[in-house]
């Protein structure tokens, strides 16, 4: 078992190391940003306007869920432990400067998310059950042609099995462990409650999932942001120094201080970029699976909504966590992961801050579990057909028990899932690059027509 753990860890480190996936994702995002003439940055306001209009479905638009609920479903899967524990780990390993590089990753990642959503809607299909299905496997097949179908099959294979780890067992374990550590709830009890709550949602398919996500995701985001803003307001005199520290350390590295071992510029870049990608999943190919179900008549309109997922996840929510950690002065305490975030919030708002983090972790992990259930199901359907849907849902519920009660093998499961998650991105990157002329062309046509109205 140790040999397997070592091998999987080596593969995982190669995929997510500084020479393969991370530069590929960054360069792809940068290429799309420039090719779109920085539209994703110039049109953020337009995207929010489309999102507001997308709260209700318009007559005659095909799809299963509203554009708003499609984004909420995508955010349900991405807003998770990475926003709390991941940000803290980035600061611990790369210093405050890592946050700057996390922001840069998000800004170019918005173009990747935009392109994914555009292609997902343009090349989506209707399955035997009448559902609109899409994602990288479909835009590879329908956009690149039958000769590339094998690449879409690879994506679906990796997605089917990655979902059980990174989107299920690991999230279930995070919820169960947090409930036990802070409230003394037995692991098995959390597993039962989590399984029942998940079953009630996923058994209803994308419509029920979209409705739940459309209510739960905005609520949890608002509560977490509100709690963070209270702490920031109470320590507002530290805000200029905190922002200055993020910018200066991004280009100078961070000297050893307190319990912090120090970091170089390369460490700030590496961990800021890696944790940013892990948090918002831009370029990994997961979010377009949700956007393909949106009720819309134009791929570009849904694309402008889709790109907001990266903005909300990283520029807004991750920044809240980072600022609280730095402004409360505990970033160099020597703590890391969720422990560092909990310490920061409890320092900033004694007695109440800890509750913000704990409930944030619980709800974020649960919604991630819901969002990834849909991603995995759609990947499995692409390979095996609609007959796999119900068995997959039951297997999904069963995996919650395994994950919640797991102890010894969780590290191995994490490494396997992380590797599979990274492998999902490779076919998606190929598709984004080869289909980029399509993305550029229909985007230009859309906004030219908008000017004429």
N, C-alpha and C positions, 0 to 999 in steps of 0.2 A: 504493500500500500504506500509506503514511503517513496518507493521508486516511481510509482504512478504519480504521486503528488509532485515529486521533483520534475518529472517530465512535463506534466500539464502546466506547472508553474513556469517552466522554461519556454514553452510554446506561447503561453499568455504574455510573458514578458517581451517576447519577440514581436508578437502582433501589436501590442500596445506600447512598444518601445519607441525611441526617438527616430527610428529609421524607416518605419513602414506606415502604419495606419494614421498616426497623428499628423505627420507632414502631408500625407495624401488628403486627409480631411480638410486641413487648413488651406492647402493650395487649391483644392476643388472649390471651397467656399470663396476664396479670394478671386479665382477665375470667374465664377458665376457673378460675384458682386461687380466686378469690372465690366463683364459682358452685359450685365443689366444696367450699366451706367449708373450704378449706385442707387437704383430705384428702391431697393429694399430699405435703404436708410432715409431716402427722401420721402417715401410714401408711408411712413409709419402711421401718421395721422389718418391717411386714407384707409389703411388696414383696420384701424379701430372703428372707423365709420362703417366699414363693411361688416365688421363683427357685430356692431350694435344693430344694424339692419337685419343681420342674420339670426336674430333671436327667434324669429318666427319664419316658417317656411312660406315661400311665395308660390302661388298657384301655377302649376305647369312645370315646376322644377323637379327633375328626377333625383331620387336618392331616398335614404331611409330616415336620416336625422337632420336637424337644422344645422347650418354652418357654425352657429355658436356651440351647439352640442358636440359637433365634430372636433372643434378645437378643445373643448373641455375634456373629451375622451382622450385626445392626444396628450393634453396636460396631465390628465390623471395618471398616465403611464410615465411621464417624464419628471413631474414634480414629486420627488420622493426623498429618500435618505440622503441623496447626493446634495440636496439643497441645505441640509443641516450638517450631517457628518462629513460629507465630501468637501464642503467649503472649509470646514475646520481643519481637515487633513491637508488641504492645499496650503493653508497658512502655516501649519505646523512644519511641513516639509520644505516649502518654498518661500516662506516669509510673507509679509503683507503684499509685497510686489507681485505675488502669484495672482492676486485678484485683478490687477491690471490686465494680465495676459488672459485671464478668464473672460474679461469683458471683450477683449479683441477677438477671442475665439467666437464669442456670441455674435458679434457684429458681422463677421463674415459667414458665420453659421446660419444667419437669417436667410441668406441667399440660397443655401443648400436646402433649408426647410421650404422656402418658397418654391424652388424648382421641383422638389419632391411632390408637393401638393398639386402643383400645376399638372405634372405628368400623371399623377394618380387619378385625377378627374378626367383628363383627356383620354386616357387609355383604359378606363375601368370597363368592367363587363357586368352583365346581369346573370346570376347563377340560376340553377334549376329551381330554387326556392323563391326566385324573384328579388333576391338581394343584390344591391350594387356592391361589387367587390373590386378591389384594386390594390395597388402597392407596387413595389419594385418588381415582383415576379410578373405582374401583368404588363407594366410598361416596358419591361425587357422583351417579353414575348410579342406584344402588339406594336411596340415602337421600333424595336430592332429587328424583328422578324423571327421566323421559325428556327433559323440557324442558331439563334441565341437562346432558344428556349431552355437549354441545359443550364444556362447561367441563372435564369429565374428559378429553376428547380433547386439549384444550390442554395440560393437565398432562402427559399421556402423551407428547405431541410434544416438549415442552421436556425432559422426563426422558430420552427416548430419545437425544437429541443432547448434552445436558449431560453425560451419563455418559461419553461418549467423551473429553471434555476433562478435567473436574475429577476424574473417577473412574478415568481410564485414562492418557492421554498425559502429563498433569502428574505423576501418581504414578510412572509408568515413568521419566520424566526425572529425578525426584528421586532414585530408587533408583540409576539409572545414573550420575548426577553424583556422588552420595555415594561410590559404589564406586570411581569413578575418582579423585576428590580424595583419598580416605583410603587406598585400597589399590592404586591404579594399574591397576585392572581396565579394559580397553578398553570403550567404550560398547556396541559390537556384541556383546561377550561377555555383558555383563549383559542385553542385550536377548534373546539366545537363551535364557539360563537362566531369565529371568523369564517368557518366553513359554511355555516347556515346563512350568514349575511351575504357571503359571496354567491352561494347557490341561488338565493332569491333574486340576485341581479343577473348573473350570467345565463341562467336558464331562460330568461326573457329575450336574449339576443341583443343585437346592437341598439334597438329602439329603447329598451329598458335601460341598458347601459348608458346610452346617451342622455336619457332623462335624469338618471341618478348623477352622472358626472356633471351635467349642466347645472345641478343645484349644489352638489357637494364641493366641487373644485373651486368655484368662485367664493363660496363661504369659507373654506379652509384657507384660501390664499388671503382673503381680506382679514381674517382673524390673526393670521401669522404676521402679516404686514403691519396691522394695527398695533400688535404687541411690540413689534420691533421699533416702530416709530415712536412709541411712548418712551422706550429706553433711550433712543437717539435724542429725543426732545429733552429728556432729563440730563443728558450729557452733551448738549449741543455745543458747549464751549470746546469740546474735544473734536468736533467734526472737521474743522479746517486742518488740524494736525493729522487726523486719521487719513483724510484724502491725500494730503501731501505725502504721507508715509507710503501709501500705495503707489503713487506715481514715482517717487524717488527710488524706492527699493526695487521697482521693476527694472531699473537700468543700472543699479549699483550693487544689488545683492543686499543681504541683511546680516549685520554683524551679530555675533553671539551675545546674548543678553538674557538675564534671568535664567529660565529653564530652557531657553531656545538655543539650539546648537549652532545656529548660523546657516546661511545659504548663499549660493552664488547666483549670478544672473541666469545661468542655464537651469538651475534648479527652480527658480521662480517661473521661467518660461515653461519648463517641462510639466511641473505639477499644476500650474494654472491652466494650461491648455488641456491636459489630460482630464482634470476634474471638471472643467467646463464642458468638454465633449461628453463625459460620463453623465453629467447632470441634464443637459438639454438634448442629447442624442441627435444633434444636427448632422445629417449625412449618413446616419446608420441605417435609414430606410424603414424605421418602425412607424413613425407618425403618419406617412402617406396612406397607410392601411386604414387609418381612421378617417382621414380626409376624403378618401374615395367614396365613403358612404354619405357624404354631405348632399343636401338638397340644393343644388345650384345649377345654373345654366351656362356657367362660364368658368373654365379652369383658372384663369388669372384672378378672378374675384376670390375664389377659395384660396389661391396661393397667397394673396395679401393677408388673408386671415391666418393661414398656416404659419407664415413667418413670425407672427406675433408670439407663437409658442416659445421660441428661443428668447425673444425679448422679455417676456413675462417671467420665464423660468430663471434666466441667468442675470439679466440686467436689473430686474426688479427683486425677485425673491432671494437669489443668492447674495445680492448686494446687501440686503437687510441683515442676513446672518453675518456677513463679513464685517460690516460697519459696527455691529454690536460687539463682536469679538475684539476688534481693534480699539474701539472707543472706551470700552470698559477696562482696558489695560491688561487683560488676561491672556493675550495672544502669545506671550512669551513665558507662560506659566509652566510649560513642559507637558501639559495635557494635550490630547489630540482627539480627533473624531467627535462623536456625539458628546463625550465627556467634556470637551473643551467648550462646545456650544452651550451645554447645560450650565457650566460654570459661568460663562459670559452673561447669559440671560438672568441667572440667579443673582449675579453680582449687580447687574444693572437694575433689576427690579426684584429685590429680595422677597421670597415667598411666592411670588406670582410668576416670575420669569421662568422658573423651572417647569411650571405647568405649561407655558407656551411651547417650550421645546418638546416636552413629553407628548402632549396631545398633537403637536405638529408631526412628530415622528410616527405616532400611531395612525393618524388619518392619512398622511402622505403615503405611508407604506401600504395601507389598505387600498387606496385608490390606484396605486401602481399595480397592485395585484389584479384589480378589475380591468384596467386598461390593457395590460399584457395578456389577459385571458382572451381578449378579442384578437390581438395580434397573432398569438399562437394558433388560435382556431382558424383564422383565415389562411395562414401558411399551411396548416395541415389540410385544409379543404383544397388548396391548389394542387397538392400532391395526390390525395386520396379521393377527392370528390366530396359531395355534400353528406354522404353517409357517415363520414368521420365526425361530424359536428357534435352529436349527442355523446358518443363515447369520449370524445376529447373533453367535453365539459365535465363529465363525471370523473375522468382522470385528473382534471384540474382541481376539483374539490378534494380528491383523495391526497393529492400532493401537498395540500395545505397542512394536513396532519403530519406528514413526514417532515416537512420543513419546520413546523412549529416545535416539534419534539426533538429535532436533530441536534446533535452536540458535536461528536467527534469528527464527522465527515463534512461539516459545513464549509471548511476552508477549501477542501477539494472541490465541492460542488460550486463554490464561488469562482474558483479558477477555471473550471470547465465552462461555466456559464459565461464568464467574462470573455473567454477565448471564442466561444460560439457567437457571442454578441459582436465581437470584433470582426469575425469572418462574415457576418451578415453585411457589413459595410462595404466589403470589397466588390461584390457584384453591383451594389447600388451606386458606388462611385463610378464604375465603368459606364453604367447606364446614364448617369447624370452628365458625364463628359461627352458621350457619344450623342446624346439627345439634346445637348445644350443649344444647338441651332434652333431646335423646335421651341425651346423655352424662350429664347431671345425673340424669335419671330412673332409668336402669338402674344407675347407681352407688348411688343412695339405696336402691333396691330390694335390691341385692346385699348391702349392709352391714346393712340391716335384717334380712334373712334370716340373715346370719352371727350376729347377736345372739341369734336364736331357737334356734340349734343348741346 
